Amino acid sequence: MGGVDAKSEIRAKALELGFDAVGFASAHTDPAWRDALNRFVADGRHGTMGWMAERMDQRASPQALWPDVRSVIVLGTNYAPADGAGLAPADRATISVYARGRDYHDTVKKRLKALGRWLAERTGQPLKVFVDTAPVMEKPLAARSGIGWQGRHTNIVSRRFGSWLFLAEIYTPLELEPDPPEPDHCGSCRACETACPTGALEGGKIEPRRCISYLTIEHQGDIAPELAGLMGNRVYGCDDCMAACPWNKFAPPTREADFSPRIELTMPRLTDLAELDDSSFREVFSGSPVKRIGIARMARNVRIALDNQISVGGLDLRDAPGGDDRQDD
């Protein structure tokens, strides 16, 4: 199995299984990737994400991770929201769009394994599949595959789906003709940089240690007051740069039912989240990627959100009508 016909078959099968975008990339090593990753880690920009400093050679080179790989099939799944990605009202929590439904790892991996089984049966060749679970530089590979270009907010932008794409990869020893890369279409637009609440974006690069997604999800320990004050009511992730991107205005809503927002994860009351203990936290966020940050980080983020509402509005929401139904004895 090889050549143009093989690519057409793979693309057709992937779309049949529910993927929305398919691209093909060479697995060759690009020294620029390694240099960029080394600088990123050397500058400490990975913050408390210690895993980024591990297995760096494998992260920067597909063939260092698996010597037999010759081609990478990059797959995108659209998760664009039907109702936009605006902030919740002041007394409620904002949770990133991608985390309001079922954990995408489960949904995407299920269809990715199905595609992998089909391809292995068709070719008799081994392969490896990845969904954000291995040292794989997903965005550079996606850009190389032609699915989209890496925008100024550093996410992959597709002409059809904007940047609302979950990425997954299949490493294969098949020699598949690479697709041409998509040219950069950001032009002079700086909407994402302007929209970033903490100024984490500049010149097409990100300072993760200022990014609210990093701070609320990955950062361990206390958050610096000057950054905490800019987080607003965002308790898990941030979509401001995505919401501002003009290309996302053209993105069709996801057709995947698993990504439909759950009621309890759509603008939950901050005061309700503040009442959660470990057991109730696990229950509320069961099946959601939010669960992986644990109760301690969620409690920290909720405290910050409540403090921000107090400082901005001059009103302690914990004492506001409906904010806390408990009565003193």
Contacts in CASP RR format, 6 or more apart in sequence:
PFRMAT RR
TARGET T0000
AUTHOR 0000-0000-0000
METHOD contacts of the structure
MODEL  1
MGGVDAKSEIRAKALELGFDAVGFASAHTDPAWRDALNRFVADGRHGTMG
WMAERMDQRASPQALWPDVRSVIVLGTNYAPADGAGLAPADRATISVYAR
GRDYHDTVKKRLKALGRWLAERTGQPLKVFVDTAPVMEKPLAARSGIGWQ
GRHTNIVSRRFGSWLFLAEIYTPLELEPDPPEPDHCGSCRACETACPTGA
LEGGKIEPRRCISYLTIEHQGDIAPELAGLMGNRVYGCDDCMAACPWNKF
APPTREADFSPRIELTMPRLTDLAELDDSSFREVFSGSPVKRIGIARMAR
NVRIALDNQISVGGLDLRDAPGGDDRQDD
1 9 0 8 1.000
1 122 0 8 1.000
1 123 0 8 1.000
1 174 0 8 1.000
2 174 0 8 1.000
2 175 0 8 1.000
2 176 0 8 1.000
3 175 0 8 1.000
3 176 0 8 1.000
3 177 0 8 1.000
4 177 0 8 1.000
6 174 0 8 1.000
6 176 0 8 1.000
7 24 0 8 1.000
7 176 0 8 1.000
7 177 0 8 1.000
9 122 0 8 1.000
10 22 0 8 1.000
10 24 0 8 1.000
10 73 0 8 1.000
10 115 0 8 1.000
10 119 0 8 1.000
10 176 0 8 1.000
11 22 0 8 1.000
11 23 0 8 1.000
13 115 0 8 1.000
13 118 0 8 1.000
13 119 0 8 1.000
14 22 0 8 1.000
14 73 0 8 1.000
14 75 0 8 1.000
14 115 0 8 1.000
15 22 0 8 1.000
17 111 0 8 1.000
17 114 0 8 1.000
17 115 0 8 1.000
18 77 0 8 1.000
18 111 0 8 1.000
18 256 0 8 1.000
19 75 0 8 1.000
19 76 0 8 1.000
19 77 0 8 1.000
19 111 0 8 1.000
19 115 0 8 1.000
19 168 0 8 1.000
20 76 0 8 1.000
20 77 0 8 1.000
20 78 0 8 1.000
20 160 0 8 1.000
20 161 0 8 1.000
20 165 0 8 1.000
21 75 0 8 1.000
21 76 0 8 1.000
21 77 0 8 1.000
21 78 0 8 1.000
21 147 0 8 1.000
21 158 0 8 1.000
21 160 0 8 1.000
21 161 0 8 1.000
21 165 0 8 1.000
22 73 0 8 1.000
22 74 0 8 1.000
22 75 0 8 1.000
22 76 0 8 1.000
22 147 0 8 1.000
23 73 0 8 1.000
23 74 0 8 1.000
23 75 0 8 1.000
23 145 0 8 1.000
23 146 0 8 1.000
23 147 0 8 1.000
23 179 0 8 1.000
24 71 0 8 1.000
24 72 0 8 1.000
24 73 0 8 1.000
24 74 0 8 1.000
24 145 0 8 1.000
24 176 0 8 1.000
24 177 0 8 1.000
24 178 0 8 1.000
24 179 0 8 1.000
25 71 0 8 1.000
25 72 0 8 1.000
25 74 0 8 1.000
25 141 0 8 1.000
25 144 0 8 1.000
25 145 0 8 1.000
25 146 0 8 1.000
25 178 0 8 1.000
25 179 0 8 1.000
26 70 0 8 1.000
26 71 0 8 1.000
26 72 0 8 1.000
26 144 0 8 1.000
26 178 0 8 1.000
27 62 0 8 1.000
27 63 0 8 1.000
27 69 0 8 1.000
27 70 0 8 1.000
27 71 0 8 1.000
27 72 0 8 1.000
27 171 0 8 1.000
28 63 0 8 1.000
29 60 0 8 1.000
29 61 0 8 1.000
29 62 0 8 1.000
29 63 0 8 1.000
29 64 0 8 1.000
30 140 0 8 1.000
33 60 0 8 1.000
33 61 0 8 1.000
33 137 0 8 1.000
33 140 0 8 1.000
34 56 0 8 1.000
34 57 0 8 1.000
34 60 0 8 1.000
34 61 0 8 1.000
37 56 0 8 1.000
37 59 0 8 1.000
37 60 0 8 1.000
37 137 0 8 1.000
38 56 0 8 1.000
40 46 0 8 1.000
40 52 0 8 1.000
41 52 0 8 1.000
41 53 0 8 1.000
41 56 0 8 1.000
44 209 0 8 1.000
45 207 0 8 1.000
45 208 0 8 1.000
45 209 0 8 1.000
46 52 0 8 1.000
46 53 0 8 1.000
46 208 0 8 1.000
47 208 0 8 1.000
47 209 0 8 1.000
47 214 0 8 1.000
47 218 0 8 1.000
47 219 0 8 1.000
48 218 0 8 1.000
48 219 0 8 1.000
48 220 0 8 1.000
48 221 0 8 1.000
49 208 0 8 1.000
49 214 0 8 1.000
49 218 0 8 1.000
52 59 0 8 1.000
54 135 0 8 1.000
55 65 0 8 1.000
55 135 0 8 1.000
56 135 0 8 1.000
57 64 0 8 1.000
58 64 0 8 1.000
58 65 0 8 1.000
58 135 0 8 1.000
59 65 0 8 1.000
59 135 0 8 1.000
59 136 0 8 1.000
59 137 0 8 1.000
60 137 0 8 1.000
62 69 0 8 1.000
62 72 0 8 1.000
62 136 0 8 1.000
62 141 0 8 1.000
62 171 0 8 1.000
63 69 0 8 1.000
65 134 0 8 1.000
65 135 0 8 1.000
65 136 0 8 1.000
65 171 0 8 1.000
66 128 0 8 1.000
66 171 0 8 1.000
68 126 0 8 1.000
68 173 0 8 1.000
69 128 0 8 1.000
69 171 0 8 1.000
69 172 0 8 1.000
69 173 0 8 1.000
70 172 0 8 1.000
70 173 0 8 1.000
70 174 0 8 1.000
70 175 0 8 1.000
70 176 0 8 1.000
71 172 0 8 1.000
71 173 0 8 1.000
71 174 0 8 1.000
71 175 0 8 1.000
71 176 0 8 1.000
71 178 0 8 1.000
72 141 0 8 1.000
72 144 0 8 1.000
72 145 0 8 1.000
72 169 0 8 1.000
72 170 0 8 1.000
72 171 0 8 1.000
72 172 0 8 1.000
73 145 0 8 1.000
73 169 0 8 1.000
73 170 0 8 1.000
73 172 0 8 1.000
73 176 0 8 1.000
74 138 0 8 1.000
74 141 0 8 1.000
74 142 0 8 1.000
74 145 0 8 1.000
74 146 0 8 1.000
74 147 0 8 1.000
74 167 0 8 1.000
74 168 0 8 1.000
74 169 0 8 1.000
75 108 0 8 1.000
75 112 0 8 1.000
75 115 0 8 1.000
75 167 0 8 1.000
75 168 0 8 1.000
75 169 0 8 1.000
75 170 0 8 1.000
76 142 0 8 1.000
76 147 0 8 1.000
76 161 0 8 1.000
76 165 0 8 1.000
76 166 0 8 1.000
76 167 0 8 1.000
76 168 0 8 1.000
77 104 0 8 1.000
77 107 0 8 1.000
77 108 0 8 1.000
77 165 0 8 1.000
77 166 0 8 1.000
77 168 0 8 1.000
77 254 0 8 1.000
77 256 0 8 1.000
78 161 0 8 1.000
78 164 0 8 1.000
78 165 0 8 1.000
78 251 0 8 1.000
78 252 0 8 1.000
78 254 0 8 1.000
78 255 0 8 1.000
78 256 0 8 1.000
79 97 0 8 1.000
79 98 0 8 1.000
79 104 0 8 1.000
79 164 0 8 1.000
79 165 0 8 1.000
79 166 0 8 1.000
79 254 0 8 1.000
79 256 0 8 1.000
79 259 0 8 1.000
80 161 0 8 1.000
80 162 0 8 1.000
80 164 0 8 1.000
80 248 0 8 1.000
80 251 0 8 1.000
80 252 0 8 1.000
80 253 0 8 1.000
80 254 0 8 1.000
81 97 0 8 1.000
81 100 0 8 1.000
81 164 0 8 1.000
81 253 0 8 1.000
81 254 0 8 1.000
81 261 0 8 1.000
82 253 0 8 1.000
82 254 0 8 1.000
84 97 0 8 1.000
84 243 0 8 1.000
85 97 0 8 1.000
85 239 0 8 1.000
85 242 0 8 1.000
85 243 0 8 1.000
86 94 0 8 1.000
86 239 0 8 1.000
86 243 0 8 1.000
87 94 0 8 1.000
87 233 0 8 1.000
87 234 0 8 1.000
88 94 0 8 1.000
88 233 0 8 1.000
88 267 0 8 1.000
89 267 0 8 1.000
90 233 0 8 1.000
90 309 0 8 1.000
90 312 0 8 1.000
90 313 0 8 1.000
90 317 0 8 1.000
91 269 0 8 1.000
91 270 0 8 1.000
91 271 0 8 1.000
91 309 0 8 1.000
91 317 0 8 1.000
91 320 0 8 1.000
91 323 0 8 1.000
92 233 0 8 1.000
92 267 0 8 1.000
92 268 0 8 1.000
92 269 0 8 1.000
92 270 0 8 1.000
93 233 0 8 1.000
93 234 0 8 1.000
93 235 0 8 1.000
93 236 0 8 1.000
93 267 0 8 1.000
93 268 0 8 1.000
93 269 0 8 1.000
93 270 0 8 1.000
93 273 0 8 1.000
93 302 0 8 1.000
93 305 0 8 1.000
94 232 0 8 1.000
94 233 0 8 1.000
94 234 0 8 1.000
94 235 0 8 1.000
94 238 0 8 1.000
94 267 0 8 1.000
95 235 0 8 1.000
95 236 0 8 1.000
95 237 0 8 1.000
95 265 0 8 1.000
95 266 0 8 1.000
95 268 0 8 1.000
95 290 0 8 1.000
96 213 0 8 1.000
96 234 0 8 1.000
96 236 0 8 1.000
96 237 0 8 1.000
96 238 0 8 1.000
96 239 0 8 1.000
97 164 0 8 1.000
97 239 0 8 1.000
97 242 0 8 1.000
97 261 0 8 1.000
98 104 0 8 1.000
98 166 0 8 1.000
98 259 0 8 1.000
98 289 0 8 1.000
99 236 0 8 1.000
99 237 0 8 1.000
99 265 0 8 1.000
99 288 0 8 1.000
99 289 0 8 1.000
99 290 0 8 1.000
100 259 0 8 1.000
100 261 0 8 1.000
100 262 0 8 1.000
100 265 0 8 1.000
100 266 0 8 1.000
100 288 0 8 1.000
101 258 0 8 1.000
101 259 0 8 1.000
101 260 0 8 1.000
101 261 0 8 1.000
101 262 0 8 1.000
101 265 0 8 1.000
101 288 0 8 1.000
102 258 0 8 1.000
102 259 0 8 1.000
102 287 0 8 1.000
102 288 0 8 1.000
103 287 0 8 1.000
103 288 0 8 1.000
103 289 0 8 1.000
104 131 0 8 1.000
104 166 0 8 1.000
104 258 0 8 1.000
104 259 0 8 1.000
104 289 0 8 1.000
105 131 0 8 1.000
105 132 0 8 1.000
105 133 0 8 1.000
105 289 0 8 1.000
106 258 0 8 1.000
106 287 0 8 1.000
107 256 0 8 1.000
107 258 0 8 1.000
107 259 0 8 1.000
108 131 0 8 1.000
108 166 0 8 1.000
108 168 0 8 1.000
109 129 0 8 1.000
109 131 0 8 1.000
109 168 0 8 1.000
112 129 0 8 1.000
112 131 0 8 1.000
112 168 0 8 1.000
112 170 0 8 1.000
113 129 0 8 1.000
115 129 0 8 1.000
115 170 0 8 1.000
116 127 0 8 1.000
116 129 0 8 1.000
116 170 0 8 1.000
119 125 0 8 1.000
119 127 0 8 1.000
119 170 0 8 1.000
119 172 0 8 1.000
120 126 0 8 1.000
120 127 0 8 1.000
123 172 0 8 1.000
123 174 0 8 1.000
125 172 0 8 1.000
125 173 0 8 1.000
125 174 0 8 1.000
126 173 0 8 1.000
127 170 0 8 1.000
127 171 0 8 1.000
127 172 0 8 1.000
127 173 0 8 1.000
128 170 0 8 1.000
128 171 0 8 1.000
129 168 0 8 1.000
129 169 0 8 1.000
129 170 0 8 1.000
129 171 0 8 1.000
130 136 0 8 1.000
130 138 0 8 1.000
130 168 0 8 1.000
130 169 0 8 1.000
130 170 0 8 1.000
130 171 0 8 1.000
131 166 0 8 1.000
131 168 0 8 1.000
132 138 0 8 1.000
132 167 0 8 1.000
132 168 0 8 1.000
136 169 0 8 1.000
138 167 0 8 1.000
138 169 0 8 1.000
139 150 0 8 1.000
139 154 0 8 1.000
139 155 0 8 1.000
139 156 0 8 1.000
139 167 0 8 1.000
140 150 0 8 1.000
141 169 0 8 1.000
142 148 0 8 1.000
142 150 0 8 1.000
142 156 0 8 1.000
142 165 0 8 1.000
142 167 0 8 1.000
143 149 0 8 1.000
143 150 0 8 1.000
143 156 0 8 1.000
143 181 0 8 1.000
143 182 0 8 1.000
144 178 0 8 1.000
144 181 0 8 1.000
145 178 0 8 1.000
145 179 0 8 1.000
145 181 0 8 1.000
146 179 0 8 1.000
146 180 0 8 1.000
146 181 0 8 1.000
146 182 0 8 1.000
147 156 0 8 1.000
147 158 0 8 1.000
147 165 0 8 1.000
147 167 0 8 1.000
147 182 0 8 1.000
148 156 0 8 1.000
148 157 0 8 1.000
148 158 0 8 1.000
148 159 0 8 1.000
148 181 0 8 1.000
148 182 0 8 1.000
149 156 0 8 1.000
149 157 0 8 1.000
149 181 0 8 1.000
149 182 0 8 1.000
149 183 0 8 1.000
149 184 0 8 1.000
149 185 0 8 1.000
149 186 0 8 1.000
150 156 0 8 1.000
150 157 0 8 1.000
150 184 0 8 1.000
151 157 0 8 1.000
151 163 0 8 1.000
151 184 0 8 1.000
151 186 0 8 1.000
151 192 0 8 1.000
151 204 0 8 1.000
152 186 0 8 1.000
152 189 0 8 1.000
152 190 0 8 1.000
152 192 0 8 1.000
152 193 0 8 1.000
152 201 0 8 1.000
152 203 0 8 1.000
152 204 0 8 1.000
153 163 0 8 1.000
153 192 0 8 1.000
153 193 0 8 1.000
153 196 0 8 1.000
153 201 0 8 1.000
153 204 0 8 1.000
153 206 0 8 1.000
153 241 0 8 1.000
153 242 0 8 1.000
153 245 0 8 1.000
154 201 0 8 1.000
154 204 0 8 1.000
154 205 0 8 1.000
154 206 0 8 1.000
155 163 0 8 1.000
155 241 0 8 1.000
155 242 0 8 1.000
156 163 0 8 1.000
156 165 0 8 1.000
156 167 0 8 1.000
157 163 0 8 1.000
157 185 0 8 1.000
157 186 0 8 1.000
157 245 0 8 1.000
157 247 0 8 1.000
158 165 0 8 1.000
158 182 0 8 1.000
158 247 0 8 1.000
159 182 0 8 1.000
159 185 0 8 1.000
159 247 0 8 1.000
160 250 0 8 1.000
160 251 0 8 1.000
160 252 0 8 1.000
161 251 0 8 1.000
161 252 0 8 1.000
162 245 0 8 1.000
162 247 0 8 1.000
162 248 0 8 1.000
162 250 0 8 1.000
162 251 0 8 1.000
163 242 0 8 1.000
163 245 0 8 1.000
163 247 0 8 1.000
163 248 0 8 1.000
164 242 0 8 1.000
164 248 0 8 1.000
164 251 0 8 1.000
164 254 0 8 1.000
185 247 0 8 1.000
189 246 0 8 1.000
191 244 0 8 1.000
191 245 0 8 1.000
191 246 0 8 1.000
192 201 0 8 1.000
192 241 0 8 1.000
192 242 0 8 1.000
192 244 0 8 1.000
192 245 0 8 1.000
193 199 0 8 1.000
193 201 0 8 1.000
193 202 0 8 1.000
193 203 0 8 1.000
193 204 0 8 1.000
193 241 0 8 1.000
194 244 0 8 1.000
195 240 0 8 1.000
195 241 0 8 1.000
195 243 0 8 1.000
195 244 0 8 1.000
196 211 0 8 1.000
196 240 0 8 1.000
196 241 0 8 1.000
197 212 0 8 1.000
197 230 0 8 1.000
197 231 0 8 1.000
197 232 0 8 1.000
197 238 0 8 1.000
197 240 0 8 1.000
198 210 0 8 1.000
198 211 0 8 1.000
198 212 0 8 1.000
198 227 0 8 1.000
198 230 0 8 1.000
198 231 0 8 1.000
199 207 0 8 1.000
199 210 0 8 1.000
200 206 0 8 1.000
200 207 0 8 1.000
200 208 0 8 1.000
200 210 0 8 1.000
200 211 0 8 1.000
200 212 0 8 1.000
201 207 0 8 1.000
201 241 0 8 1.000
208 214 0 8 1.000
208 218 0 8 1.000
209 215 0 8 1.000
209 219 0 8 1.000
210 227 0 8 1.000
211 238 0 8 1.000
212 230 0 8 1.000
212 231 0 8 1.000
212 234 0 8 1.000
212 237 0 8 1.000
212 238 0 8 1.000
212 240 0 8 1.000
213 237 0 8 1.000
213 238 0 8 1.000
215 223 0 8 1.000
215 227 0 8 1.000
215 231 0 8 1.000
216 231 0 8 1.000
216 234 0 8 1.000
216 235 0 8 1.000
216 236 0 8 1.000
216 237 0 8 1.000
216 238 0 8 1.000
216 293 0 8 1.000
216 297 0 8 1.000
216 301 0 8 1.000
217 236 0 8 1.000
217 237 0 8 1.000
217 293 0 8 1.000
217 297 0 8 1.000
220 297 0 8 1.000
221 300 0 8 1.000
222 300 0 8 1.000
223 231 0 8 1.000
223 300 0 8 1.000
223 304 0 8 1.000
228 304 0 8 1.000
228 307 0 8 1.000
228 308 0 8 1.000
229 304 0 8 1.000
229 307 0 8 1.000
229 308 0 8 1.000
229 311 0 8 1.000
231 301 0 8 1.000
231 304 0 8 1.000
231 305 0 8 1.000
231 308 0 8 1.000
232 304 0 8 1.000
232 305 0 8 1.000
232 308 0 8 1.000
232 309 0 8 1.000
232 312 0 8 1.000
233 270 0 8 1.000
233 305 0 8 1.000
233 308 0 8 1.000
233 309 0 8 1.000
234 301 0 8 1.000
234 305 0 8 1.000
235 270 0 8 1.000
235 273 0 8 1.000
235 298 0 8 1.000
235 301 0 8 1.000
235 302 0 8 1.000
235 305 0 8 1.000
236 290 0 8 1.000
236 293 0 8 1.000
236 298 0 8 1.000
236 301 0 8 1.000
242 248 0 8 1.000
254 260 0 8 1.000
262 288 0 8 1.000
264 284 0 8 1.000
265 285 0 8 1.000
265 288 0 8 1.000
265 290 0 8 1.000
268 284 0 8 1.000
269 323 0 8 1.000
270 302 0 8 1.000
270 305 0 8 1.000
270 306 0 8 1.000
270 309 0 8 1.000
270 317 0 8 1.000
271 306 0 8 1.000
271 317 0 8 1.000
271 318 0 8 1.000
271 322 0 8 1.000
271 323 0 8 1.000
271 324 0 8 1.000
273 298 0 8 1.000
273 302 0 8 1.000
274 299 0 8 1.000
274 302 0 8 1.000
274 303 0 8 1.000
274 306 0 8 1.000
274 318 0 8 1.000
276 284 0 8 1.000
276 295 0 8 1.000
276 298 0 8 1.000
276 299 0 8 1.000
277 295 0 8 1.000
278 294 0 8 1.000
278 295 0 8 1.000
281 291 0 8 1.000
281 294 0 8 1.000
281 295 0 8 1.000
281 298 0 8 1.000
282 291 0 8 1.000
282 295 0 8 1.000
285 291 0 8 1.000
290 298 0 8 1.000
306 317 0 8 1.000
306 318 0 8 1.000
309 315 0 8 1.000
309 317 0 8 1.000
310 316 0 8 1.000
310 317 0 8 1.000
317 323 0 8 1.000
318 324 0 8 1.000
END
